[in-house]
Amino acid sequence: MDHIKESIGKRIRTKRKERKLSAEELGNRVGVSKSFISKVETGKSKASVEFLNKISDVLNTPISYFLDEFKEEPDEELKQEDVEWIYFRKEVEQDDISIEEIKKIYKFYKMTLDDKN
């Protein structure tokens, strides 16, 4: 899981720097501390789906950019009730995100749940 956190963190840092934002400015815009941004960017803290959704809005970057390495495996299908659950939970807005992005978010979410167990 550490390589995943590091990969997401590097992508956040890359986009933040492209947008010429400091960690403090980005933190203020998403409602977290500069320290938390730094920890996420270095892979020392996990980024939740909600946090990634906020980051993607502020950096004007599709959430799939941060989750690109989480490709759906051929034998794993996302069930319709899973998609509906994601919509219900308001983790993403149905009009703002494609089904492929939802699949990546869901896979990432499942990985974070598995990591907690």
C-alpha positions, 0 to 999 in steps of 0.5 A: 500500500505504501507505493500507492500512497507515494504514487498518489502523493507524487501526482498531487505534488506535481499538479500542485506545482504546475498550478504554482500553489504552495502546500499551505495554499492548497491545504487552505483551499481543501480545508486541511493543514499544510502538514497534512498536504506534505504527509500525503505528498510524501506517502506518509498519510493516506488520501481518502476518496473525499480528500482526492475529490476536493484536491481534484476540484481545486487542481482542476484535474480529473480524479482519475489522474491520481488513481491511474495505476488502479486499473480494473482487473479483467475478472473483477466486475463492478456491480450496479449496486456498488455504483449506486452505493458510491452515488448514494454516499455522495463521494462523487457527483454522478454528472461530474464523473465517468463510469471508468473514474467511478470504478477506479475510485471504488477500487481505491476505496476497497483497497483502503478498507482492506488495508484497515483490516 
